[in-house]
């Protein structure tokens, strides 16, 4: 359940990034740039989530790494689709 909540938070953060890209750039290019900027920020957030799982929840890094990949990959994939769609328009 925690994994789904973190991924939903990532998708919400992506939406926020794209919204601010639209507000600041007022174009599809601004929104695409915001989605591109989201990916490294999300990698940092997913890494912090893994660190918390290892440090405080007592999981091993080996057990948390596949979760990190899943938590990072889903919102990053959606961001990639957003960049692709926004670059086309």
C-alpha positions as CSV (number, residue, x, y, z in Angstrom):
1,X,0.0,0.0,0.0
2,X,2.9,2.4,0.8
3,X,4.4,1.8,-2.6
4,X,1.1,2.8,-4.3
5,X,0.8,5.9,-2.2
6,X,4.4,6.9,-3.0
7,X,3.8,6.4,-6.8
8,X,0.5,8.4,-6.5
9,X,2.4,11.1,-4.8
10,X,5.0,11.0,-7.7
11,X,2.2,11.4,-10.2
12,X,0.7,14.3,-8.3
13,X,4.2,15.9,-8.1
14,X,4.5,15.4,-11.9
15,X,1.2,17.1,-12.4
16,X,2.3,20.0,-10.2
17,X,5.5,20.3,-12.2
18,X,3.6,20.4,-15.5
19,X,1.2,22.9,-14.1
20,X,4.0,25.2,-13.0
21,X,5.6,24.7,-16.4
22,X,2.4,25.9,-18.0
23,X,2.1,28.8,-15.7
24,X,5.7,30.0,-16.2
25,X,6.1,29.0,-19.9
26,X,2.5,29.2,-21.1
27,X,3.4,26.7,-23.8
28,X,3.8,23.0,-24.4
29,X,7.6,23.5,-24.5
30,X,7.5,24.9,-20.9
31,X,5.4,22.0,-19.7
32,X,7.7,19.5,-21.5
33,X,10.7,21.1,-19.8
34,X,9.0,20.9,-16.4
35,X,8.4,17.2,-17.0
36,X,12.0,16.7,-17.9
37,X,13.1,18.5,-14.7
38,X,10.7,16.3,-12.7
39,X,12.7,13.1,-13.5
40,X,15.9,13.9,-11.5
41,X,13.9,15.4,-8.7
42,X,11.8,12.3,-8.5
43,X,14.9,10.1,-8.5
44,X,16.1,12.1,-5.5
45,X,12.7,11.7,-3.7
46,X,12.6,8.0,-4.5
47,X,16.1,7.6,-3.2
48,X,15.1,9.3,0.1
49,X,12.2,7.0,0.3
50,X,14.6,4.0,0.0
51,X,16.9,5.5,2.6
52,X,14.0,5.9,5.0
53,X,13.0,2.3,4.4
54,X,16.5,1.0,5.0
55,X,17.4,3.3,8.0
56,X,14.1,3.5,9.9
57,X,11.9,0.6,8.8
58,X,14.7,-1.9,9.0
59,X,14.6,-3.3,5.5
60,X,17.9,-4.2,3.8
61,X,19.1,-2.2,0.8
62,X,18.9,-5.4,-1.3
63,X,15.2,-5.7,-0.4
64,X,14.5,-2.0,-1.0
65,X,16.2,-1.7,-4.4
66,X,13.5,-3.3,-6.5
67,X,11.0,-1.1,-4.7
68,X,13.1,1.9,-5.6
69,X,13.1,0.9,-9.2
70,X,9.3,0.5,-9.2
71,X,8.6,3.7,-7.3
72,X,10.9,5.6,-9.6
73,X,10.0,4.0,-12.9
74,X,6.2,4.5,-13.0
75,X,6.1,8.3,-12.6
76,X,9.3,8.7,-14.7
77,X,7.6,6.6,-17.5
78,X,4.5,8.8,-17.3
79,X,6.8,11.9,-17.4
80,X,8.5,10.5,-20.5
81,X,5.1,10.0,-22.2
82,X,4.1,13.6,-21.2
83,X,7.4,15.0,-22.7
84,X,6.8,13.0,-25.9
85,X,3.2,14.2,-26.2
86,X,4.0,17.8,-25.4
87,X,6.9,17.9,-27.8
88,X,4.5,16.8,-30.6
89,X,2.2,19.7,-30.1
